[in-house]
Amino acid sequence: MRDSIARALLWVLRLLLPARGKRRAVPAAPVTAPTSRAAWSRPWQGPSAEDARAIFHAEETRSLTPEQRERWWAAAFSEIGVDYDFPTMNITGARSARQGVAA
């Protein structure tokens, strides 16, 4: 009786537990779901060279100061939906004023 119980228990354990050793069965390859094409998979859409050239060489900017010209360029780029940061923007004055304030 004990042998039949032990055999039944081993049979159940072999079904439930994974095989070990060199000769175990190789698991099937996982099935991957098809990937959907995301909006970010396309290259970044920026302004064309002609658009950028027209903005940077506009006649209206020739009489402006460098700071005004920079702001005009930022406004022109924002009209076509492109963010243009101010690389020459002077914000050190604002930073030094904030450092003196105790929080």
Gaussian input, Z-matrix of N, CA and C with variables (Angstrom, degrees):
# hf/3-21g

backbone

0 1
 N
 C     1     B1
 C     2     B2     1     A1
 N     3     B3     2     A2     1     D1
 C     4     B4     3     A3     2     D2
 C     5     B5     4     A4     3     D3
 N     6     B6     5     A5     4     D4
 C     7     B7     6     A6     5     D5
 C     8     B8     7     A7     6     D6
 N     9     B9     8     A8     7     D7
 C    10    B10     9     A9     8     D8
 C    11    B11    10    A10     9     D9
 N    12    B12    11    A11    10    D10
 C    13    B13    12    A12    11    D11
 C    14    B14    13    A13    12    D12
 N    15    B15    14    A14    13    D13
 C    16    B16    15    A15    14    D14
 C    17    B17    16    A16    15    D15
 N    18    B18    17    A17    16    D16
 C    19    B19    18    A18    17    D17
 C    20    B20    19    A19    18    D18
 N    21    B21    20    A20    19    D19
 C    22    B22    21    A21    20    D20
 C    23    B23    22    A22    21    D21
 N    24    B24    23    A23    22    D22
 C    25    B25    24    A24    23    D23
 C    26    B26    25    A25    24    D24
 N    27    B27    26    A26    25    D25
 C    28    B28    27    A27    26    D26
 C    29    B29    28    A28    27    D27
 N    30    B30    29    A29    28    D28
 C    31    B31    30    A30    29    D29
 C    32    B32    31    A31    30    D30
 N    33    B33    32    A32    31    D31
 C    34    B34    33    A33    32    D32
 C    35    B35    34    A34    33    D33
 N    36    B36    35    A35    34    D34
 C    37    B37    36    A36    35    D35
 C    38    B38    37    A37    36    D36
 N    39    B39    38    A38    37    D37
 C    40    B40    39    A39    38    D38
 C    41    B41    40    A40    39    D39
 N    42    B42    41    A41    40    D40
 C    43    B43    42    A42    41    D41
 C    44    B44    43    A43    42    D42
 N    45    B45    44    A44    43    D43
 C    46    B46    45    A45    44    D44
 C    47    B47    46    A46    45    D45
 N    48    B48    47    A47    46    D46
 C    49    B49    48    A48    47    D47
 C    50    B50    49    A49    48    D48
 N    51    B51    50    A50    49    D49
 C    52    B52    51    A51    50    D50
 C    53    B53    52    A52    51    D51
 N    54    B54    53    A53    52    D52
 C    55    B55    54    A54    53    D53
 C    56    B56    55    A55    54    D54
 N    57    B57    56    A56    55    D55
 C    58    B58    57    A57    56    D56
 C    59    B59    58    A58    57    D57
 N    60    B60    59    A59    58    D58
 C    61    B61    60    A60    59    D59
 C    62    B62    61    A61    60    D60
 N    63    B63    62    A62    61    D61
 C    64    B64    63    A63    62    D62
 C    65    B65    64    A64    63    D63
 N    66    B66    65    A65    64    D64
 C    67    B67    66    A66    65    D65
 C    68    B68    67    A67    66    D66
 N    69    B69    68    A68    67    D67
 C    70    B70    69    A69    68    D68
 C    71    B71    70    A70    69    D69
 N    72    B72    71    A71    70    D70
 C    73    B73    72    A72    71    D71
 C    74    B74    73    A73    72    D72
 N    75    B75    74    A74    73    D73
 C    76    B76    75    A75    74    D74
 C    77    B77    76    A76    75    D75
 N    78    B78    77    A77    76    D76
 C    79    B79    78    A78    77    D77
 C    80    B80    79    A79    78    D78
 N    81    B81    80    A80    79    D79
 C    82    B82    81    A81    80    D80
 C    83    B83    82    A82    81    D81
 N    84    B84    83    A83    82    D82
 C    85    B85    84    A84    83    D83
 C    86    B86    85    A85    84    D84
 N    87    B87    86    A86    85    D85
 C    88    B88    87    A87    86    D86
 C    89    B89    88    A88    87    D87
 N    90    B90    89    A89    88    D88
 C    91    B91    90    A90    89    D89
 C    92    B92    91    A91    90    D90
 N    93    B93    92    A92    91    D91
 C    94    B94    93    A93    92    D92
 C    95    B95    94    A94    93    D93
 N    96    B96    95    A95    94    D94
 C    97    B97    96    A96    95    D95
 C    98    B98    97    A97    96    D96
 N    99    B99    98    A98    97    D97
 C   100   B100    99    A99    98    D98
 C   101   B101   100   A100    99    D99
 N   102   B102   101   A101   100   D100
 C   103   B103   102   A102   101   D101
 C   104   B104   103   A103   102   D102
 N   105   B105   104   A104   103   D103
 C   106   B106   105   A105   104   D104
 C   107   B107   106   A106   105   D105
 N   108   B108   107   A107   106   D106
 C   109   B109   108   A108   107   D107
 C   110   B110   109   A109   108   D108
 N   111   B111   110   A110   109   D109
 C   112   B112   111   A111   110   D110
 C   113   B113   112   A112   111   D111
 N   114   B114   113   A113   112   D112
 C   115   B115   114   A114   113   D113
 C   116   B116   115   A115   114   D114
 N   117   B117   116   A116   115   D115
 C   118   B118   117   A117   116   D116
 C   119   B119   118   A118   117   D117
 N   120   B120   119   A119   118   D118
 C   121   B121   120   A120   119   D119
 C   122   B122   121   A121   120   D120
 N   123   B123   122   A122   121   D121
 C   124   B124   123   A123   122   D122
 C   125   B125   124   A124   123   D123
 N   126   B126   125   A125   124   D124
 C   127   B127   126   A126   125   D125
 C   128   B128   127   A127   126   D126
 N   129   B129   128   A128   127   D127
 C   130   B130   129   A129   128   D128
 C   131   B131   130   A130   129   D129
 N   132   B132   131   A131   130   D130
 C   133   B133   132   A132   131   D131
 C   134   B134   133   A133   132   D132
 N   135   B135   134   A134   133   D133
 C   136   B136   135   A135   134   D134
 C   137   B137   136   A136   135   D135
 N   138   B138   137   A137   136   D136
 C   139   B139   138   A138   137   D137
 C   140   B140   139   A139   138   D138
 N   141   B141   140   A140   139   D139
 C   142   B142   141   A141   140   D140
 C   143   B143   142   A142   141   D141
 N   144   B144   143   A143   142   D142
 C   145   B145   144   A144   143   D143
 C   146   B146   145   A145   144   D144
 N   147   B147   146   A146   145   D145
 C   148   B148   147   A147   146   D146
 C   149   B149   148   A148   147   D147
 N   150   B150   149   A149   148   D148
 C   151   B151   150   A150   149   D149
 C   152   B152   151   A151   150   D150
 N   153   B153   152   A152   151   D151
 C   154   B154   153   A153   152   D152
 C   155   B155   154   A154   153   D153
 N   156   B156   155   A155   154   D154
 C   157   B157   156   A156   155   D155
 C   158   B158   157   A157   156   D156
 N   159   B159   158   A158   157   D157
 C   160   B160   159   A159   158   D158
 C   161   B161   160   A160   159   D159
 N   162   B162   161   A161   160   D160
 C   163   B163   162   A162   161   D161
 C   164   B164   163   A163   162   D162
 N   165   B165   164   A164   163   D163
 C   166   B166   165   A165   164   D164
 C   167   B167   166   A166   165   D165
 N   168   B168   167   A167   166   D166
 C   169   B169   168   A168   167   D167
 C   170   B170   169   A169   168   D168
 N   171   B171   170   A170   169   D169
 C   172   B172   171   A171   170   D170
 C   173   B173   172   A172   171   D171
 N   174   B174   173   A173   172   D172
 C   175   B175   174   A174   173   D173
 C   176   B176   175   A175   174   D174
 N   177   B177   176   A176   175   D175
 C   178   B178   177   A177   176   D176
 C   179   B179   178   A178   177   D177
 N   180   B180   179   A179   178   D178
 C   181   B181   180   A180   179   D179
 C   182   B182   181   A181   180   D180
 N   183   B183   182   A182   181   D181
 C   184   B184   183   A183   182   D182
 C   185   B185   184   A184   183   D183
 N   186   B186   185   A185   184   D184
 C   187   B187   186   A186   185   D185
 C   188   B188   187   A187   186   D186
 N   189   B189   188   A188   187   D187
 C   190   B190   189   A189   188   D188
 C   191   B191   190   A190   189   D189
 N   192   B192   191   A191   190   D190
 C   193   B193   192   A192   191   D191
 C   194   B194   193   A193   192   D192
 N   195   B195   194   A194   193   D193
 C   196   B196   195   A195   194   D194
 C   197   B197   196   A196   195   D195
 N   198   B198   197   A197   196   D196
 C   199   B199   198   A198   197   D197
 C   200   B200   199   A199   198   D198
 N   201   B201   200   A200   199   D199
 C   202   B202   201   A201   200   D200
 C   203   B203   202   A202   201   D201
 N   204   B204   203   A203   202   D202
 C   205   B205   204   A204   203   D203
 C   206   B206   205   A205   204   D204
 N   207   B207   206   A206   205   D205
 C   208   B208   207   A207   206   D206
 C   209   B209   208   A208   207   D207
 N   210   B210   209   A209   208   D208
 C   211   B211   210   A210   209   D209
 C   212   B212   211   A211   210   D210
 N   213   B213   212   A212   211   D211
 C   214   B214   213   A213   212   D212
 C   215   B215   214   A214   213   D213
 N   216   B216   215   A215   214   D214
 C   217   B217   216   A216   215   D215
 C   218   B218   217   A217   216   D216
 N   219   B219   218   A218   217   D217
 C   220   B220   219   A219   218   D218
 C   221   B221   220   A220   219   D219
 N   222   B222   221   A221   220   D220
 C   223   B223   222   A222   221   D221
 C   224   B224   223   A223   222   D222
 N   225   B225   224   A224   223   D223
 C   226   B226   225   A225   224   D224
 C   227   B227   226   A226   225   D225
 N   228   B228   227   A227   226   D226
 C   229   B229   228   A228   227   D227
 C   230   B230   229   A229   228   D228
 N   231   B231   230   A230   229   D229
 C   232   B232   231   A231   230   D230
 C   233   B233   232   A232   231   D231
 N   234   B234   233   A233   232   D232
 C   235   B235   234   A234   233   D233
 C   236   B236   235   A235   234   D234
 N   237   B237   236   A236   235   D235
 C   238   B238   237   A237   236   D236
 C   239   B239   238   A238   237   D237
 N   240   B240   239   A239   238   D238
 C   241   B241   240   A240   239   D239
 C   242   B242   241   A241   240   D240
 N   243   B243   242   A242   241   D241
 C   244   B244   243   A243   242   D242
 C   245   B245   244   A244   243   D243
 N   246   B246   245   A245   244   D244
 C   247   B247   246   A246   245   D245
 C   248   B248   247   A247   246   D246
 N   249   B249   248   A248   247   D247
 C   250   B250   249   A249   248   D248
 C   251   B251   250   A250   249   D249
 N   252   B252   251   A251   250   D250
 C   253   B253   252   A252   251   D251
 C   254   B254   253   A253   252   D252
 N   255   B255   254   A254   253   D253
 C   256   B256   255   A255   254   D254
 C   257   B257   256   A256   255   D255
 N   258   B258   257   A257   256   D256
 C   259   B259   258   A258   257   D257
 C   260   B260   259   A259   258   D258
 N   261   B261   260   A260   259   D259
 C   262   B262   261   A261   260   D260
 C   263   B263   262   A262   261   D261
 N   264   B264   263   A263   262   D262
 C   265   B265   264   A264   263   D263
 C   266   B266   265   A265   264   D264
 N   267   B267   266   A266   265   D265
 C   268   B268   267   A267   266   D266
 C   269   B269   268   A268   267   D267
 N   270   B270   269   A269   268   D268
 C   271   B271   270   A270   269   D269
 C   272   B272   271   A271   270   D270
 N   273   B273   272   A272   271   D271
 C   274   B274   273   A273   272   D272
 C   275   B275   274   A274   273   D273
 N   276   B276   275   A275   274   D274
 C   277   B277   276   A276   275   D275
 C   278   B278   277   A277   276   D276
 N   279   B279   278   A278   277   D277
 C   280   B280   279   A279   278   D278
 C   281   B281   280   A280   279   D279
 N   282   B282   281   A281   280   D280
 C   283   B283   282   A282   281   D281
 C   284   B284   283   A283   282   D282
 N   285   B285   284   A284   283   D283
 C   286   B286   285   A285   284   D284
 C   287   B287   286   A286   285   D285
 N   288   B288   287   A287   286   D286
 C   289   B289   288   A288   287   D287
 C   290   B290   289   A289   288   D288
 N   291   B291   290   A290   289   D289
 C   292   B292   291   A291   290   D290
 C   293   B293   292   A292   291   D291
 N   294   B294   293   A293   292   D292
 C   295   B295   294   A294   293   D293
 C   296   B296   295   A295   294   D294
 N   297   B297   296   A296   295   D295
 C   298   B298   297   A297   296   D296
 C   299   B299   298   A298   297   D297
 N   300   B300   299   A299   298   D298
 C   301   B301   300   A300   299   D299
 C   302   B302   301   A301   300   D300
 N   303   B303   302   A302   301   D301
 C   304   B304   303   A303   302   D302
 C   305   B305   304   A304   303   D303
 N   306   B306   305   A305   304   D304
 C   307   B307   306   A306   305   D305
 C   308   B308   307   A307   306   D306

   B1=1.4481
   B2=1.5191
   B3=1.3610
   B4=1.4646
   B5=1.5167
   B6=1.3065
   B7=1.4631
   B8=1.5232
   B9=1.2908
   B10=1.4684
   B11=1.5347
   B12=1.3240
   B13=1.4695
   B14=1.5326
   B15=1.3224
   B16=1.4646
   B17=1.5209
   B18=1.3433
   B19=1.4690
   B20=1.5166
   B21=1.3152
   B22=1.4666
   B23=1.5319
   B24=1.3235
   B25=1.4617
   B26=1.5273
   B27=1.3220
   B28=1.4637
   B29=1.5231
   B30=1.3180
   B31=1.4676
   B32=1.5329
   B33=1.3392
   B34=1.4685
   B35=1.5284
   B36=1.3277
   B37=1.4624
   B38=1.5235
   B39=1.3260
   B40=1.4638
   B41=1.5202
   B42=1.3056
   B43=1.4647
   B44=1.5301
   B45=1.3201
   B46=1.4569
   B47=1.5241
   B48=1.3305
   B49=1.4563
   B50=1.5246
   B51=1.3304
   B52=1.4643
   B53=1.5208
   B54=1.3202
   B55=1.4557
   B56=1.5213
   B57=1.3493
   B58=1.4522
   B59=1.5188
   B60=1.3338
   B61=1.4537
   B62=1.5154
   B63=1.3644
   B64=1.4582
   B65=1.5217
   B66=1.3022
   B67=1.4588
   B68=1.5160
   B69=1.2879
   B70=1.4616
   B71=1.5234
   B72=1.2677
   B73=1.4595
   B74=1.5231
   B75=1.3159
   B76=1.4595
   B77=1.5224
   B78=1.3356
   B79=1.4634
   B80=1.5305
   B81=1.2912
   B82=1.4595
   B83=1.5213
   B84=1.3218
   B85=1.4647
   B86=1.5228
   B87=1.3217
   B88=1.4670
   B89=1.5313
   B90=1.2904
   B91=1.4579
   B92=1.5217
   B93=1.3115
   B94=1.4609
   B95=1.5181
   B96=1.3013
   B97=1.4606
   B98=1.5229
   B99=1.3068
   B100=1.4622
   B101=1.5269
   B102=1.3088
   B103=1.4558
   B104=1.5185
   B105=1.3096
   B106=1.4583
   B107=1.5159
   B108=1.2880
   B109=1.4547
   B110=1.5199
   B111=1.3096
   B112=1.4572
   B113=1.5273
   B114=1.3100
   B115=1.4563
   B116=1.5236
   B117=1.3407
   B118=1.4589
   B119=1.5120
   B120=1.3293
   B121=1.4532
   B122=1.5202
   B123=1.3095
   B124=1.4633
   B125=1.5237
   B126=1.3336
   B127=1.4662
   B128=1.5216
   B129=1.3115
   B130=1.4503
   B131=1.5188
   B132=1.3196
   B133=1.4539
   B134=1.5186
   B135=1.3022
   B136=1.4542
   B137=1.5151
   B138=1.3111
   B139=1.4600
   B140=1.5239
   B141=1.3118
   B142=1.4584
   B143=1.5216
   B144=1.3095
   B145=1.4613
   B146=1.5242
   B147=1.3215
   B148=1.4663
   B149=1.5237
   B150=1.3410
   B151=1.4694
   B152=1.5274
   B153=1.3254
   B154=1.4606
   B155=1.5264
   B156=1.3228
   B157=1.4608
   B158=1.5208
   B159=1.3267
   B160=1.4653
   B161=1.5239
   B162=1.3232
   B163=1.4671
   B164=1.5246
   B165=1.3304
   B166=1.4600
   B167=1.5286
   B168=1.3327
   B169=1.4669
   B170=1.5230
   B171=1.3065
   B172=1.4667
   B173=1.5252
   B174=1.3295
   B175=1.4701
   B176=1.5290
   B177=1.3362
   B178=1.4639
   B179=1.5227
   B180=1.3151
   B181=1.4666
   B182=1.5197
   B183=1.3141
   B184=1.4746
   B185=1.5206
   B186=1.3184
   B187=1.4643
   B188=1.5345
   B189=1.3262
   B190=1.4612
   B191=1.5261
   B192=1.3168
   B193=1.4680
   B194=1.5303
   B195=1.3293
   B196=1.4680
   B197=1.5280
   B198=1.3346
   B199=1.4687
   B200=1.5237
   B201=1.3468
   B202=1.4667
   B203=1.5264
   B204=1.3288
   B205=1.4661
   B206=1.5231
   B207=1.3176
   B208=1.4685
   B209=1.5275
   B210=1.3136
   B211=1.4672
   B212=1.5233
   B213=1.3254
   B214=1.4644
   B215=1.5245
   B216=1.3437
   B217=1.4620
   B218=1.5237
   B219=1.3370
   B220=1.4679
   B221=1.5186
   B222=1.3393
   B223=1.4684
   B224=1.5200
   B225=1.3251
   B226=1.4677
   B227=1.5257
   B228=1.3241
   B229=1.4615
   B230=1.5249
   B231=1.3272
   B232=1.4645
   B233=1.5232
   B234=1.3280
   B235=1.4660
   B236=1.5226
   B237=1.3239
   B238=1.4687
   B239=1.5305
   B240=1.3483
   B241=1.4614
   B242=1.5055
   B243=1.3228
   B244=1.4610
   B245=1.5183
   B246=1.3394
   B247=1.4638
   B248=1.5194
   B249=1.3047
   B250=1.4657
   B251=1.5119
   B252=1.3403
   B253=1.4613
   B254=1.5231
   B255=1.2945
   B256=1.4549
   B257=1.5276
   B258=1.3201
   B259=1.4659
   B260=1.5200
   B261=1.3315
   B262=1.4639
   B263=1.5188
   B264=1.3260
   B265=1.4614
   B266=1.5273
   B267=1.3081
   B268=1.4594
   B269=1.5255
   B270=1.3358
   B271=1.4659
   B272=1.5192
   B273=1.3260
   B274=1.4654
   B275=1.5202
   B276=1.3346
   B277=1.4582
   B278=1.5108
   B279=1.3185
   B280=1.4622
   B281=1.5239
   B282=1.3257
   B283=1.4610
   B284=1.5200
   B285=1.3352
   B286=1.4643
   B287=1.5246
   B288=1.3362
   B289=1.4629
   B290=1.5235
   B291=1.3534
   B292=1.4564
   B293=1.5170
   B294=1.3119
   B295=1.4607
   B296=1.5216
   B297=1.3220
   B298=1.4536
   B299=1.5108
   B300=1.3306
   B301=1.4637
   B302=1.5216
   B303=1.3197
   B304=1.4679
   B305=1.5182
   B306=1.3210
   B307=1.4628
   B308=1.5011
   A1=110.71
   A2=114.71
   A3=116.82
   A4=111.39
   A5=118.35
   A6=121.45
   A7=111.12
   A8=117.69
   A9=119.62
   A10=110.84
   A11=117.20
   A12=120.08
   A13=109.54
   A14=116.92
   A15=120.89
   A16=110.65
   A17=117.39
   A18=120.28
   A19=111.73
   A20=116.82
   A21=120.21
   A22=110.60
   A23=115.61
   A24=119.27
   A25=111.01
   A26=118.66
   A27=121.62
   A28=111.28
   A29=117.20
   A30=120.86
   A31=110.57
   A32=116.68
   A33=120.69
   A34=110.32
   A35=117.14
   A36=120.11
   A37=111.73
   A38=117.88
   A39=120.47
   A40=111.68
   A41=116.55
   A42=119.37
   A43=111.39
   A44=116.06
   A45=119.85
   A46=113.76
   A47=118.02
   A48=121.37
   A49=110.30
   A50=117.71
   A51=119.50
   A52=110.80
   A53=115.49
   A54=120.91
   A55=109.51
   A56=115.84
   A57=120.57
   A58=108.31
   A59=115.30
   A60=119.49
   A61=112.51
   A62=114.84
   A63=120.82
   A64=112.88
   A65=117.75
   A66=120.77
   A67=113.88
   A68=116.35
   A69=117.74
   A70=109.49
   A71=116.01
   A72=121.23
   A73=109.64
   A74=115.78
   A75=121.08
   A76=108.03
   A77=117.59
   A78=118.63
   A79=110.69
   A80=114.46
   A81=119.93
   A82=109.78
   A83=115.92
   A84=120.44
   A85=109.35
   A86=117.41
   A87=119.15
   A88=110.64
   A89=114.57
   A90=120.63
   A91=107.66
   A92=115.66
   A93=119.73
   A94=109.67
   A95=114.48
   A96=119.71
   A97=108.85
   A98=117.97
   A99=119.28
   A100=110.17
   A101=115.10
   A102=119.52
   A103=109.93
   A104=115.20
   A105=118.92
   A106=108.64
   A107=116.21
   A108=120.57
   A109=109.10
   A110=115.64
   A111=120.92
   A112=110.07
   A113=115.25
   A114=119.78
   A115=111.13
   A116=117.90
   A117=120.62
   A118=112.52
   A119=119.29
   A120=119.96
   A121=111.85
   A122=117.47
   A123=120.60
   A124=109.63
   A125=117.90
   A126=119.27
   A127=111.10
   A128=115.05
   A129=120.93
   A130=109.29
   A131=115.60
   A132=120.55
   A133=109.52
   A134=117.64
   A135=122.26
   A136=109.89
   A137=116.53
   A138=119.03
   A139=110.27
   A140=115.71
   A141=119.23
   A142=109.29
   A143=116.01
   A144=120.44
   A145=110.80
   A146=116.14
   A147=119.41
   A148=111.08
   A149=116.71
   A150=120.14
   A151=111.17
   A152=116.49
   A153=119.86
   A154=110.94
   A155=116.58
   A156=119.99
   A157=110.99
   A158=116.80
   A159=120.26
   A160=111.30
   A161=117.01
   A162=120.13
   A163=110.64
   A164=117.09
   A165=119.79
   A166=113.67
   A167=117.81
   A168=120.57
   A169=112.28
   A170=117.90
   A171=121.01
   A172=110.38
   A173=115.25
   A174=121.17
   A175=111.76
   A176=117.61
   A177=120.69
   A178=112.55
   A179=117.73
   A180=120.39
   A181=113.40
   A182=118.54
   A183=120.38
   A184=112.62
   A185=118.19
   A186=120.38
   A187=112.47
   A188=118.13
   A189=121.32
   A190=111.24
   A191=115.11
   A192=119.86
   A193=108.26
   A194=118.50
   A195=119.57
   A196=113.61
   A197=117.88
   A198=119.97
   A199=110.78
   A200=116.42
   A201=119.88
   A202=110.68
   A203=115.99
   A204=120.37
   A205=110.09
   A206=116.74
   A207=121.31
   A208=110.64
   A209=117.08
   A210=120.95
   A211=111.09
   A212=116.95
   A213=120.22
   A214=109.73
   A215=117.24
   A216=120.88
   A217=110.70
   A218=117.19
   A219=120.43
   A220=110.85
   A221=117.07
   A222=120.12
   A223=110.85
   A224=117.44
   A225=120.46
   A226=110.93
   A227=117.11
   A228=119.33
   A229=111.26
   A230=117.73
   A231=119.19
   A232=111.29
   A233=117.71
   A234=120.18
   A235=111.91
   A236=117.47
   A237=120.03
   A238=111.75
   A239=117.14
   A240=121.08
   A241=115.47
   A242=118.40
   A243=121.75
   A244=108.63
   A245=116.78
   A246=120.46
   A247=109.14
   A248=115.92
   A249=122.00
   A250=106.89
   A251=116.10
   A252=118.28
   A253=109.32
   A254=115.46
   A255=121.46
   A256=108.86
   A257=119.40
   A258=118.67
   A259=112.69
   A260=117.40
   A261=120.01
   A262=112.10
   A263=117.01
   A264=119.72
   A265=110.19
   A266=116.99
   A267=122.08
   A268=108.82
   A269=116.01
   A270=119.50
   A271=111.04
   A272=117.59
   A273=118.98
   A274=111.02
   A275=118.18
   A276=120.25
   A277=111.81
   A278=116.92
   A279=121.00
   A280=110.75
   A281=116.43
   A282=119.59
   A283=111.09
   A284=117.31
   A285=119.12
   A286=111.28
   A287=118.23
   A288=120.68
   A289=110.53
   A290=116.60
   A291=120.04
   A292=111.97
   A293=118.22
   A294=120.64
   A295=111.83
   A296=117.81
   A297=120.68
   A298=113.84
   A299=117.73
   A300=121.59
   A301=108.78
   A302=116.63
   A303=120.85
   A304=109.05
   A305=115.48
   A306=119.28
   A307=111.07
   D1=-40.66
   D2=-179.57
   D3=-64.47
   D4=-36.66
   D5=-179.66
   D6=-64.65
   D7=-41.61
   D8=-179.63
   D9=-67.89
   D10=-36.32
   D11=177.19
   D12=-67.38
   D13=-42.22
   D14=179.63
   D15=-64.42
   D16=-42.35
   D17=177.98
   D18=-63.82
   D19=-41.47
   D20=178.71
   D21=-64.90
   D22=-40.43
   D23=178.61
   D24=-65.63
   D25=-42.86
   D26=176.98
   D27=-62.98
   D28=-40.67
   D29=179.42
   D30=-61.81
   D31=-42.80
   D32=179.19
   D33=-66.63
   D34=-41.71
   D35=179.62
   D36=-65.14
   D37=-37.56
   D38=177.32
   D39=-65.08
   D40=-32.39
   D41=177.31
   D42=-71.82
   D43=-38.75
   D44=-173.84
   D45=-85.40
   D46=-38.15
   D47=-175.87
   D48=-92.69
   D49=147.88
   D50=179.57
   D51=-71.49
   D52=154.30
   D53=179.56
   D54=-73.22
   D55=151.28
   D56=178.91
   D57=-125.05
   D58=158.74
   D59=176.12
   D60=104.83
   D61=-175.99
   D62=-176.24
   D63=-69.21
   D64=-34.37
   D65=-170.10
   D66=-98.56
   D67=21.99
   D68=179.97
   D69=-74.10
   D70=157.97
   D71=-178.68
   D72=-70.80
   D73=140.69
   D74=178.60
   D75=-78.51
   D76=128.63
   D77=-179.93
   D78=-67.28
   D79=150.21
   D80=179.36
   D81=-66.32
   D82=150.92
   D83=179.52
   D84=-66.08
   D85=138.49
   D86=-179.79
   D87=-66.94
   D88=141.52
   D89=179.37
   D90=-87.47
   D91=122.69
   D92=179.51
   D93=-94.85
   D94=141.36
   D95=178.11
   D96=-75.28
   D97=145.22
   D98=178.07
   D99=-63.48
   D100=133.82
   D101=-178.33
   D102=-82.60
   D103=136.82
   D104=177.46
   D105=-85.35
   D106=150.19
   D107=-179.11
   D108=-78.58
   D109=115.09
   D110=-178.46
   D111=-82.79
   D112=160.66
   D113=179.36
   D114=-66.91
   D115=-26.68
   D116=-177.92
   D117=-84.95
   D118=0.10
   D119=-179.73
   D120=-76.43
   D121=-17.52
   D122=176.78
   D123=-82.12
   D124=156.11
   D125=176.10
   D126=-62.46
   D127=155.15
   D128=-179.65
   D129=-62.59
   D130=130.67
   D131=-179.48
   D132=-91.96
   D133=106.58
   D134=178.89
   D135=-110.12
   D136=-176.85
   D137=178.77
   D138=-70.55
   D139=151.01
   D140=177.29
   D141=-73.90
   D142=167.18
   D143=-179.87
   D144=-63.44
   D145=-35.39
   D146=179.82
   D147=-66.90
   D148=-40.83
   D149=178.45
   D150=-63.46
   D151=-46.08
   D152=-179.50
   D153=-65.19
   D154=-40.48
   D155=179.22
   D156=-64.16
   D157=-40.15
   D158=179.13
   D159=-65.20
   D160=-36.09
   D161=179.41
   D162=-70.84
   D163=-46.75
   D164=-175.49
   D165=-73.60
   D166=-23.34
   D167=-179.01
   D168=-109.70
   D169=26.17
   D170=-179.04
   D171=-69.44
   D172=143.34
   D173=-179.49
   D174=-65.47
   D175=-31.99
   D176=-176.14
   D177=-64.51
   D178=-24.18
   D179=-173.97
   D180=-86.23
   D181=-9.61
   D182=-174.31
   D183=-67.45
   D184=-31.56
   D185=-178.12
   D186=-92.35
   D187=0.38
   D188=-177.21
   D189=-88.16
   D190=156.25
   D191=173.44
   D192=-72.50
   D193=163.04
   D194=-179.54
   D195=-57.14
   D196=-37.97
   D197=179.34
   D198=-67.31
   D199=-42.60
   D200=178.76
   D201=-66.26
   D202=-38.51
   D203=179.24
   D204=-62.92
   D205=-41.73
   D206=179.07
   D207=-62.19
   D208=-42.72
   D209=178.62
   D210=-67.99
   D211=-36.57
   D212=178.32
   D213=-64.92
   D214=-42.45
   D215=177.26
   D216=-61.29
   D217=-42.64
   D218=179.15
   D219=-62.53
   D220=-40.69
   D221=178.55
   D222=-66.90
   D223=-39.74
   D224=179.67
   D225=-65.83
   D226=-40.70
   D227=177.63
   D228=-68.43
   D229=-35.53
   D230=179.57
   D231=-67.90
   D232=-27.17
   D233=176.69
   D234=-65.37
   D235=-30.21
   D236=178.60
   D237=-98.58
   D238=6.61
   D239=173.06
   D240=87.59
   D241=25.79
   D242=-179.76
   D243=-117.51
   D244=132.59
   D245=175.48
   D246=-77.29
   D247=132.23
   D248=177.99
   D249=-128.87
   D250=112.11
   D251=179.80
   D252=-86.04
   D253=160.69
   D254=-177.69
   D255=-91.81
   D256=98.75
   D257=179.34
   D258=-69.76
   D259=-22.14
   D260=-178.64
   D261=-104.21
   D262=10.91
   D263=-177.65
   D264=-68.96
   D265=129.44
   D266=-178.58
   D267=-92.98
   D268=104.55
   D269=178.84
   D270=-115.56
   D271=11.67
   D272=-179.35
   D273=-67.93
   D274=-31.02
   D275=177.72
   D276=-64.01
   D277=-40.48
   D278=178.86
   D279=-68.78
   D280=-36.08
   D281=179.60
   D282=-68.14
   D283=-42.04
   D284=-177.82
   D285=-69.71
   D286=-31.26
   D287=177.78
   D288=-68.24
   D289=-35.49
   D290=-179.70
   D291=-73.90
   D292=-29.20
   D293=-177.95
   D294=-68.95
   D295=-27.95
   D296=-179.02
   D297=-77.42
   D298=-12.09
   D299=-177.33
   D300=-86.74
   D301=128.50
   D302=177.48
   D303=-85.77
   D304=133.67
   D305=-178.73
   D306=-100.12

